[in-house]
């Protein structure tokens, strides 16, 4: 990553935004692999199909969103000015 020149980085280097984008794309793509593996061979409980995975109702989806937003808030706390 070229931290000295964001507008035109040196040849073979990325800007910070490009690096974050590529890292995020890698997480998104690898998520499909890991979800599939853990659904077929779960650590706890019976195996799950994609149909069962997406069959959750609104309350289950809301619990997941609350968990994610809670984690985001906890990660952001050190950066929030109090």
N, C-alpha and C positions, 0 to 999 in steps of 0.2 A: 504494500500500500504506500502510495506517495503522499506523505503528509505535508510536504513542502509546497506542492503545486496542485491545487484541487481542480483547476480549470483544464490544464493540459498535463496530465501526469507523464512521467518518464515512460519510455517504451517498455512494455512488459509489466507495468504496474497498474493498479486500479485506484479509483477514488474511494473514499470510505463508503459512499452511498452504493457504489457498484458492488463492493465487497459484502455489504449487508444484504443487498438484493440477492446475490448468488448464494449466500449462506441461508437465507430464508427459503429460497427455491429448493435447496438441498434438503432442508428440514421438511418442507411440504411433500416432496417426492418420496423421501425415506419413510414418512409417516404411513403411506399406503402399504409399504412392505412390512413394517413392524406391526401395524394394526392387523393385517392379514395373518401373520404368524401367530400373534397372541390371541386372535379369535379362534384359530384352528387348534392351537395347543395352549389353552389358558393356564395361568398359574393356579387359579382357583375356580371351581365350577365346571359345568359342561361346555363343550365347544359351541361356538356361535356362528351363525351364517350372517351374511351381509343383510339379508332380509330382516332377520331378528334384530340386528344392530340398529337399523334405521326405523324400526317399528316403535320406537319410544314415543310417548305422548308429550304434551306441552310441559307438564310439570317436571318430567325427567330432563327435558332440554333446559328448562329454567335453572334447575339445580346445577347443571354443568356450566351455564353462563355465570352463575353466581360464584362458583368455584374459580373460574378463570379470572373474573373481575377482581375477586378477593386477592388472588395471587398477584395480579398486576398492581393492585393498590399497595400490597406489601413490598413489592420490588421498587415501586416509585417513592416510597416514604423517605429514603435517605436523600432524595433529590428535591423534595418539596420543602420550600422555605417555611419554617414555622415562626 
